[in-house]
Amino acid sequence: MVKTVSSINELRSLAETFLMALSKKPKVDSATLIGLSGDLGTGKTAFTKSVAALLNIDDTVTSPTFVLEKRYSIPQNTILGTNFDKLIHVDAYRLHKGEEMRALDWEATLADPRNLILLEWPEQVADALPSDMINLAFEYVDDGVRRVSGDYIK
């Protein structure tokens, strides 16, 4: 499915719809991995900020481009009824192969079903990603307008 958004409020609404659809997906024995693809400035980090806000994460969410990964605890009082304890935001922009994910204890992170992982630039580390990754693509349309497509987009 494809959705066009023209404001931060529309992106937040899209993130809420996405999370609600995601919360209805069958339980799995591993982390839920969301790959966020798209050029610089297309809304990947803004989407992650919206997801964090909807999960009642009070921390300031910024791009982890230089630290690669940021982890946030998800309070249990979230209204969306997710079963996640951690939001993990990874930015693979500066990586060139999946092997570089080892520094993040990637296998253990993927193995924990309580982790919700939002991975920017998944194509950079494709060889380290499971086949069941949920894909979202962000595309620049015009100033302030972005197109988002992928799994669980309604």
C-alpha positions, 0 to 999 in steps of 0.5 A: 500500500502507498500513502502520501503525507504532507505534514508531521501530523499526517506522518504521526497518524500514519505511524499510529495506523502502522503500529496498530496494524503491527500490534495485530500481527501474530506473535513471533519468537524473534524481534520485529524488524522494520527496514526503513529505506529512502534517500536522505531527508525522506522522513525515516527518522521523523517516522521513528520519532513519531513511533517513539512518541506514540509508544510514550517514550519521553527521550529525545529521539535523534538519528543514530548515524554516528553511534549506529544504534540507540535503545529506548525503553517502552513504558508499559502504559502505552495505549497501543497494546504492543508487546515490546519492551525496547525500541531500537533505532539503528542507522546503517548509512555508514556501514557497508556489509552485514558483518559490521552489525556484530558490534551491535550484538546484532544476533542477540538483538534480533533474537529477542521478541520484545524488541521493536527494531527500526533500521534505516538504510537496510540495503547497506547490511542486507546480508545480515537481515532476516527474510521476514523483515517488514519493509517501508520505503520513503520517497521525496515527492515535493517540499513537505510531501513524502510518499510511504509504501510497504507492509502494514501501510493503510 
